Amino acid sequence: MVRSLQTPAPPKPQATRAIDRVISLANGKGGVGKTTTAANVAGYVALAGSRVLLIDLDPQGDLARDLGYDRQTGREFFQALIAGTPPMILRNVRDNLDVIPGGQDLEDIQGLMVSRSSRSDAGDFGDMLYSVLAPLADDYDLILIDTPPGERILVEGAFAISSAVVIPTRSDDASIDGVERVARRFMAVRDRNPSLQLAGIVLFGVGPRSMRLERSVRDTLEEMLGTVAPVFATRIRNLESASADARRKGLLFHELEGAVTDAQKNRLKALRAGERPTDGFFSRNAGGLAEEYEQLTGEILARLNEIESGNEA
């Protein structure tokens, strides 16, 4: 339960496996904004000039949709994890932003780890991730890991090497239950990685007029968390048309904002010329989402700095 995060058991005396400035995004339920948040936060950090590595640990591989690169199978990543060799990296998916793509072949990790469990020399998935990612860490200012909702081994492996966890959640009960599942996985790796901290919770997909619901959900989450971590002040609103456009076009929200503006200009030109406009966008304004992700990115980075300085909330 999340409440148990307020009084964690003392960690066993062993070295942490955390890699500095690695954040995992997780929730035990799908469809709560993990991938979209990972992509847009990474995009804003990269836009500010920092080097970012975004890792798709989800067999669904949906980061490809948000960032507009060709969907991968995840076979190269899977093979690198087995061999402990450098992974395939998609360079400059955006300026300063590289991606290790996931895909369906990552589903094989679950079976692989089960088959290795009887071998005394077999490391767990956290060891595999560490051996592949630790040599890359000095090349980046921030590493973000998008985790799947259901694969416990993958999620706990990501937590084993992370310095912080961000939990996006919607306001429904099933999503809140997903927060509790993440908490159990969080506690399961604290002995292995005592440096792991909960950075905070992101409210995702909130209706622009659902103020009472938002207050109620915040109250519930804050009661669950106590003083361990904040519910971030910035919430991400529910704009289905903009979200659909972003994924169809492979654009981040700050990029979509400019594309929609250009499309509106072209639409007016076509109308003035007596032509039929074809801009291909459902949305007419994505600026609100872009601003919210920019603000959220600032909050997450400030919280990460707080954790690293030892001044936890």
Secondary structure, DSSP 8 states (H G I E B T S, - for coil): -GGGGGS-----S------TTEEEE--SSSSSSHHHHHHHHHHHHHHTT--EEEEE--TT-THHHHHT-----SHHHHHHHHHT-----EEEEETTEEEE---GGGGHHHHHHHHHTT-TT---HHHHHHHHHGGGGGG-SEEEEE--SS-HHHHHHHHHH-SEEEEEE-SSHHHHHHHHHHHHHHHHTTTT-TT-EEEEEEEEEE-TT-HHHHHHHHHHHHHHHTTS--B-S--EE--HHHHHHHHHHT--HHHHHHHHHHHHHHHHHHHHTT-------S-S--HHHHHHHHHHHHHHHHHHHHHHHT---
